[in-house]
Amino acid sequence: MNIIVCVKRVPDTETRVRVGDDGVSIDPSGVKHVLSPYDEFAVEAALRLREGAGSGEVAVVTLGDDSSQETLRSALAMGADRAVLLKGEVSHDGLATAKALAAEIGEADAPLVLCGVKAADDDQQQVGPMLATLLGRPCATAVSSFELADGTVRCRSEVEGGTALFELPLPAVLTITKGEYEPRYASLKGIMAAKRKPLEVKDAAASPSRLKVETMELPPERAAGRIVGEGADAVPELVRLLREEANVL
């Protein structure tokens, strides 16, 4: 089976983010970018499915500029077979991103399309379901594990108090979350092989963003904590502060 995985280049989640001088973007100086962690789960899921079947192809696709080639090479080093960079504007408009991806994926021979449940930077959880709608395919979101059987994909999603089970006909789109698919580390052999794997660069289908960032600011500094006492004698004062100042009781 051929599988397509949609990925995104995001700032490292451990990076200390600063607002740029323009007030509407992140200051790029000193910021390390990585493959979005949720997309790593999706890549791992695709690789395991291909390995279990003993055949097939895993292709990774992203929308971005030339710097996104590094992100694609990371997925290739994990074990993906080929990559496609759609050169275009990356924005907060999930529909614009989904349209660019759909234009590339629509005619591809890939019964299964995987995405991370969300991007680690904007946290919108939009692109996967929008992509499925544009492709006319069923979609299951926040999938922690899945399996193929008789032209269908059976999915599990963790929900409060239990597990939800879904069965979708192929072709389908799934968004993958943390669960069974702990991503593998790229081996030195994989990193070297990634340099020789095909990475196609093409212009993305034009789909201008309809969203505009008006301003961006860091959250206010947290107030310093204080010690109200020690042991059981501090409980009455703590309860009073929670009731009268914090208003949580």
C-alpha positions in Angstrom: 0.0 0.0 0.0 1.1 3.5 -0.8 0.8 6.0 2.1 1.1 9.8 2.1 2.1 11.6 5.3 1.5 15.4 5.5 4.1 17.0 7.8 5.1 20.5 9.0 8.2 22.3 10.0 7.7 23.9 13.4 9.9 25.6 16.1 11.4 23.2 18.5 9.0 22.9 21.5 12.0 23.6 23.8 12.9 26.8 22.0 12.5 30.0 24.0 10.2 32.0 21.6 10.5 35.8 21.2 8.1 38.1 19.4 9.7 39.8 16.4 10.2 43.5 16.0 7.1 43.6 13.7 4.9 42.4 16.5 3.1 39.9 14.4 5.7 37.1 14.0 8.3 35.1 15.9 11.9 36.3 15.9 13.7 33.6 13.9 17.1 34.3 15.4 18.4 31.3 17.4 15.2 29.3 16.8 15.7 25.6 15.9 13.0 24.0 13.7 12.0 20.4 13.8 9.5 18.0 12.3 6.3 18.5 14.3 6.1 15.8 17.1 2.6 14.7 16.1 3.7 14.3 12.5 6.5 12.1 13.8 3.8 9.8 15.1 2.1 9.7 11.7 5.4 8.9 9.9 6.1 6.1 12.4 2.6 4.7 11.8 3.1 4.7 8.1 6.5 3.1 8.3 5.2 0.3 10.5 2.3 -0.3 8.1 4.7 -0.6 5.2 7.0 -2.9 7.0 4.2 -5.1 8.2 2.9 -5.4 4.6 6.4 -6.0 3.2 5.8 -3.6 0.3 4.5 -0.2 -0.6 5.7 3.3 -0.4 5.7 6.1 2.2 5.8 9.6 0.8 6.0 12.7 2.9 4.6 16.1 1.7 4.9 19.5 3.2 4.0 23.1 2.3 6.8 25.6 3.0 9.9 27.3 1.7 13.4 25.8 1.0 14.2 25.5 4.7 11.5 22.9 4.9 13.7 20.5 3.0 15.6 19.8 6.3 12.3 18.7 7.8 11.6 16.4 4.9 15.1 14.9 5.2 14.3 14.1 8.8 11.3 12.0 7.7 13.4 10.4 5.0 16.0 9.5 7.6 13.4 7.8 9.7 12.6 5.6 6.7 10.2 7.4 4.3 10.8 6.6 0.6 10.4 10.0 -1.0 9.4 13.6 -0.3 7.6 16.5 -1.9 8.1 20.1 -1.0 5.2 22.4 -2.1 6.8 25.8 -2.2 4.3 28.4 -0.9 3.2 30.6 1.9 2.7 28.9 5.3 0.0 30.7 7.2 -2.5 30.2 10.0 -5.2 29.5 7.5 -5.7 25.8 7.7 -8.0 25.7 4.7 -5.4 27.4 2.5 -2.9 24.7 3.6 -5.4 21.9 3.0 -6.2 23.1 -0.5 -2.5 23.1 -1.4 -2.1 19.6 -0.1 -5.3 18.4 -1.7 -4.2 19.7 -5.1 -1.0 17.5 -4.8 -2.6 14.4 -3.2 -5.9 14.3 -5.2 -4.6 12.2 -8.1 -2.0 10.2 -6.2 -2.3 6.4 -5.8 -2.4 6.5 -2.0 -5.5 4.9 -0.3 -4.3 6.2 3.1 -3.3 9.7 4.0 -1.9 10.4 7.5 -1.5 13.7 9.4 -0.4 14.6 12.9 -3.5 15.4 14.9 -2.2 19.0 15.2 0.8 21.1 14.5 2.9 21.8 17.6 3.0 25.6 16.8 -0.6 26.7 16.0 -2.4 23.8 17.7 -5.5 24.2 15.4 -6.3 20.5 14.5 -7.9 21.7 11.2 -5.8 20.6 8.2 -6.5 16.8 8.5 -10.3 17.0 8.5 -10.3 19.8 5.9 -8.0 17.8 3.6 -10.4 14.8 4.0 -13.4 16.9 3.0 -11.6 18.4 0.0 -10.6 14.9 -1.1 -14.0 13.5 -0.5 -12.7 10.9 1.9 -13.9 9.8 5.4 -11.7 11.0 8.3 -11.0 9.8 11.8 -9.2 12.1 14.2 -6.9 11.7 17.2 -6.2 8.1 16.3 -3.9 6.3 18.7 -3.7 3.0 16.7 -5.2 1.5 13.6 -5.2 -1.6 11.4 -6.3 -2.4 7.9 -8.7 -5.2 7.1 -10.7 -6.0 3.9 -10.6 -2.6 2.4 -11.3 -0.8 5.6 -9.3 0.9 8.4 -10.2 0.2 12.0 -9.2 3.0 14.3 -8.9 3.5 18.0 -9.1 6.9 19.8 -8.7 7.4 23.5 -11.6 9.4 25.0 -12.5 10.3 28.5 -13.4 7.1 30.3 -12.7 4.7 27.5 -11.8 4.0 23.9 -13.7 4.9 20.8 -13.6 2.5 17.8 -14.2 3.5 14.2 -14.2 1.6 11.0 -13.8 3.6 7.7 -13.7 2.5 4.1 -10.6 3.1 2.1 -9.4 5.5 0.8 -9.4 7.5 4.1 -7.6 10.3 6.0 -6.4 9.7 9.6 -4.9 12.2 12.1 -2.5 10.5 14.5 -1.9 11.3 18.1 0.4 10.0 20.8 -0.3 6.4 21.5 1.1 3.2 20.0 3.4 4.9 17.5 6.5 6.1 19.4 8.7 7.5 16.7 12.0 5.7 16.0 15.4 7.5 16.1 17.0 8.0 12.7 20.1 5.8 12.5 23.3 7.0 10.9 22.6 4.7 8.0 19.2 6.3 7.6 20.6 9.8 7.8 23.1 9.0 5.1 20.5 7.3 2.9 18.2 10.3 3.2 20.6 12.4 1.3 20.1 10.1 -1.8 16.4 9.7 -1.6 14.2 11.7 -4.0 13.0 15.1 -2.8 10.8 16.8 -5.4 10.3 20.6 -5.2 7.3 22.1 -7.0 5.2 25.2 -6.7 2.1 24.8 -4.5 -1.3 25.4 -5.9 -2.2 29.1 -5.3 -4.5 29.5 -2.3 -4.0 32.8 -0.5 -4.5 33.0 3.2 -7.7 34.6 4.5 -6.4 35.1 8.0 -4.2 37.9 9.2 -2.3 38.1 12.5 -3.1 41.5 14.0 -0.7 41.3 16.9 1.4 38.8 18.9 2.5 39.1 22.5 3.9 36.9 25.2 1.7 36.0 28.2 2.1 38.1 31.3 4.7 37.0 33.8 3.3 34.8 36.6 3.1 36.3 40.0 5.7 35.1 42.5 4.5 32.3 44.8 4.4 32.7 48.6 4.5 30.4 51.5 1.6 30.8 53.9 3.0 28.5 56.6 3.9 25.0 57.4 2.0 21.8 58.3 -1.6 21.6 59.4 -1.5 25.1 61.0 -1.2 26.6 57.5 -4.5 25.0 56.2 -7.0 27.7 57.5 -4.9 30.5 55.9 -4.5 28.6 52.7 -8.3 28.0 52.5 -9.0 31.6 53.1 -6.6 32.7 50.3 -8.1 30.2 47.9 -11.6 31.5 48.7 -11.0 35.3 49.0 -8.1 36.0 46.6 -8.0 33.1 44.1 -11.8 32.7 44.0 -11.5 29.0 43.4 -13.5 27.7 46.4 
